Amino acid sequence: MTGTVPQVDSIDSAVATPDQPQPYRELGLADDEYARIREILGRRPTDAELAMYAVMWSEHCSYKSSKVHLKYFGETTTPQMRGRMLAGIGENAGVVEIGDGWAVTFKVESHNHPSYVEPYQGAATGVGGIVRDIMAMGARPVAVADPLRFGPADAPDTARVLPGVVAGIGGYGNCLGLPNVGGEVVFDPSYSGNPLVNALCVGSMRVEDLHLAFASGVGNKIILFGARTGLDGIGGVSVLASETFSGDEDGSGRKKLPSVQVGDPFTEKVLIECCLELFHAGLVVGIQDLGGAGLACATSELASAGDGGMQVDLDAVPLRATGMTAAEILASESQERMCAVVRPEDVERFMAVCRKWDVLAAVIGEVTEDDRLRITWRGETVVDVPPRTVADEGPVYHRPVERSAAQDALVANTPDALPRPAAPSELRAEILRMAASPNLCSRAWVTDQYDRYVRGNTVLAQPADAGVVRVDEESGRGVAVATDCNARFVALDPYVGTQLALAEAYRNVAVSGAEPIAVTNCLNFGSPEDPHVMWQFAEAVRGLADGCATLGIPVTGGNVSFYNQTGDRPILPTPVIGVLGVFEDVRRRVRCGFTRDGDAVVLLGATRDELGGSEWAHVAHGHLGGRPPAVDLAAEQRLAALLAAAAADGVLTGAHDLSEGGLAQALVESSLVGERGARIAPPPGLDPFVALFAESAGRALVTVAEPDAEAFLARVGEAGVPASRLGTTGGAELVIGELPALSLDELRTAWEGTLPALFGSP
């Protein structure tokens, strides 16, 4: 720092110097966007206004390329689907009612580019940011999950990025005391140089404790509380997630500090407790967390959603760096900060609660009666804008949408001609190779770095298909959550592939015994300036919306992450889908795997010769082509209803969905998780290879007590679900038809050895 006092670029100086050059392009604004800002204001913007518009009109904050497609969610959501929903798209997080006066809020967001630049802090602050979204709804965060994507498992840069990301997620979440109950770890060359770090959080609250983000009530005070505001994270995720950039200078001759935010989980932990006490005391009118775009976002969104305007004084903002400009104060993405609207008579009580928790708080402004956001600094007005033009009326792009001719070649390149193992010894070897492959092997190296059971309300966590958390200790009411996406399926057919991701997450919640009730999403795609990427995106949105309409469950919110590509090579289209399910009593949850000896093993659902985009084609041949498995959402509904009813009746002793790797992988995981083998006959009428490795959707592997088997199969038939009894659990080997037996020790060595060999000790 030079120690010089920054000059004030006030409204008066903006009027007096209309032709002063401004670095709007360097801030990510296009020529026409800058021209529109000048038209809105009737003058050039001040430096602070320019920074505010730049971060708020960024792709990450404004959804300017996706808005025209996202509106389809609203068009396809029926009143019946909204029945449980208390808050939906447009709020910090979706909220659904789960019964007995309880509500749950959940959302998934991305922190992809920051996590590549600085893996530990990028991932850690991704967790911190999604937790604050949940806090802003009035809820106590109760669990997190982390869908992750990396380049090839043996690539040097994966060795740099993955350990740091996992350590950051674990370090922040563990310090907060939040169990990590689920997620994914997927490897693919398309994520080289652009990993996906998506973070999900679930929170619980009483229905009456719901809070929303708006500034209402003339004279109400605006209070900023939490950490001090610094230079870390200037432009952070709002810029990093919106386009690529380079260079060390910010135009002032000073070196830029890292654009990745720096997190402090201990500050966030006390902030959580402070917020909850403020909510319960009735001291908050409206609240907003400070994440992407920082104070620029919080002030403009609160004012835009309210019934008046807002006056803010930046001199009242507690800082941790000297010489900060107004633009830097507004754009800073320093972590662990919240902004609340408080009645004047409640300010002292609000401050007392903050002092109790040793949380720094300052009154920085108040709600005004006119529809303007005015911000002063050093005694001068540096922002005077209509807040809706910042928060809600940004650019809307109708990007070109075009299915590339390369898509035809991709679909035509089917896996039918790939050599398939046939002999029993070959099939046995393939099972072992698949079990040890990076995308199918044990995730214990990752999940053992997370505290999955802190707070004592975790009922199921990885390697279970869904995380299950108790919400009400008295009744046992709780929720299940799962996230899924096979991006190879989406690449082959974005519409069907996204519905397959929805179906898998829906099924994973169902095999735990819960009733699926709501959806969130994190839509990770390449550049929106690429017409084929926009075609993928538009098809994925349409597929998800239509799928949710068929299943009768709403999309409650989500996130769009564009510009995920290295050079001109985009990632595989990766719409991560999260599904929330509800339990009346989590004691009826169904565990994953073979949990007892002597149980009947039953395959639910139909198996077809469907290997396009499969894990087998990827592992054995490095192949991607053909068509993904067919999706039948009505069949998924029948299967889910059957599983939930059977779980409620206590009939199921274990359950596991079939997805990547097919029946073979489900048998391996069920044996290893349950620590017992089984003697299995593959479904009749199928080629053994197809029976073991096809990835047909709508299938689950369940076990029931032997005396209940016939009655259960009759019940399955009445439900209209195809079923085959495969065999019986027990022993120290997995025996599949004519294949030589696979000992559990041999399977475990293959399944558990891969990630430690690649990444060493955690």
Phi, psi and omega in degrees: 000141183275341183085356179286152180273122181299143177286147179270117173265091187271175175300319180299317181290328177296320178292323184283339182233067187296335185258011180298126180298143179228143186277054186291327179293319178299334179271003174094007180268139175280165181303315182289332177291317177297319178297322180292322177299315178298324179292318179299315186274341184073021181189177172286150177285154169289170177302319181292318178295320179298316178297319181296311179296321183299313182285324182283335176266007176293161180302319184297320186268328189259345181057036189292334178267347186250345185306318186294337179266323183295335180298343179296333176300314179295324181291336184254359180269117183274163175303324179296321179293330180278000188306318181270348191279125177261333177209142185224213185303132182108340176269172179300327178200155176285149179228131178231146178277137182241005176107159179057030179081005181263149173227155179230138175243141180206153181194153175234138179223170183253149169219054191287299185295318176302327182285339173281319181295313181218090192305314184295304184290325178300314180288319181299314182286339170297317176296313181300320181294316181289329176296320180291328174301319180291318177301321184294344177274355181098010187257159168270122174299134183237344180194156174230163175212161189218093171286120187235146175224135180225168173293189181309141186298330182262011180282142180304320183288332174297323178295334175280316191277312189300310181301322179293319178298312181297318179295321179294316178297312180294317182299315182287311182295320180295320179293328177286343184076036179249125179291139174263110192252359182185187180135195181213156169227115184233139178245136176198143181303334183294341181267005176298127181079356179208071177293157174252121176240096178259141182232133179242143175225144176241137176228155179237152180199164167283148184306320184288351181270004181300132176236148181235165184264099174202150177257108184231151176091100181303131181094346176296146186268149176257120182242125174264126182219153185119219184286162173289161180263128182229189181277350179292139177076020177300119181074346180355245185294331182297328177267313183302324183272001186251335176186167177279158179208166179207168177108152183256348186257148179254010178097347181256001183089356179265147175291138175292137168284162181306137180283352179274131182293157178247126186259154175226094185296333181290324174296320180293325181298313179289331177296322177301309183295322178297314180300315182297321178292321177297318178298311185293334178276356179071032187261003186241125175273314177213157183209148178215138174278161176254106178238239177302132181073004168052227183292332176301318180288311185300314183290315183291321181288319177299315181292320182295324182276354184267193182250018178203213177242200182206141174245128183229140178245110182292340177294342179272353182285123177294125184249156172241012175222144179270155175073018179288141176277168177299320180297320180292321179297319182288322186270348181304135176250034173308142189274175173059045178231146177225156179233124184239150172257125190226137176295144183306320182290347181258358186299314183295320177295321176301312181296325180295319178296318178298319178296322179303319182266008180057041178256124180293134180216147180211137172284120183246358180175193179206163178282135180246168185274340181268169185265060179224147169254112180245131181231130179250157178203129182054039176080001181244148175278120183249348176222131173211093189223155167287117189299330181294330179291338178273311190270326191237342188242039177286183182300148173234116183257133170261079184295149174302136180239118184210126175286119183291149176298335179296338179296323179298317180295323179297314181292325181289338182277071185285160177276007187300326183272356180293138178299134182244137175295145183230317182293149179308319180293326178291318178296320178298314180297324180293323177300316180293318179297317179295317182298330181268355183291150186304325183277348182244346184290171180302139176264014184300327178303324178279304190290338177290347176274355179253145171276110184267350188233007178302148182080347171078009181251004176285126180257321173221144174212175181307139016271021175295158181292330179221147171280137180235129183231133175284131179261317182241112184293332183287311183269339185086004180298141182199187183224156171241149178217140177217147174236143182205154167186122168263100186293336177294320176299319182293322179297324181286324179202097186302323181293305181292319182299322178291322176294327175293322176297316176300314182297321181292316178296319177301315181291322179296323174293320183293321182293341174283346180104002183268161174265115179295133184227345185200161186227143167232169183206154171228106190266100184260118183219172177284208185287132176291349178280353177266116183302326180290321176299318179293329174295315177302314182297312182298319179293322179295316178299314180297318179297317180293314181297314179296321179296317179295322178297320178294318181282343178078026178235143188270154164279119185264352181158178181171204187206145174245129177236108178258180178062029175271087179199160178248113187064234178258016182255107180282159171293164167301139178300125190230078174279095179288126183248128175251132178240135177254134176237162184237142173247137167287329179209113183292348175293347177266011178295156181249126181282158179275139170099180179275102189267346182215158173279148172081008178276152175281136179258125184233131173264122178259136179102166185259141178253132178231166179284081184233102184233003175296126182073011185285162177292326178298313179299323180291312185287313187283329188225000184058034189256138170223117179176172181092205179245147177287170176302153176292148177247134179228093186290332175295320177294322177298320178297316180297318179296315181296318179297319178298313182297316180296318181292317180294323177294316180299328179274357178075023184278324186277132175262348177188156178202146180208133179282159174257125178214240181302130180090349175067205184298321182303312181292323178297321178293317178300310183293321179297322179291314184286320179293320180274353178058042173203150182272196179196159174247116192237138168250122181302157180306136182292154175081007181240146169301132183306321179298313179298316180302324186273324192243350176299149183244041176304142182278176174071030183234151176211148176254122183232158173235144177223155177301141183308316180297340182265358191297311184295316179297323179293317179297325176294319179296321178297316178299318179296331180280353180076029180250123176300146182208149174223129173280124187261329184166210188222143179279158175132159178089181183253014180225152170257114182248119183240104177054231183273001181290143172304143185301146176250114179287151179297326179297317180294317178297318183294320178300316179293314188288322188264349189272344192291304185293318175300324178293326181281320192242359177074197180284140179299000000 
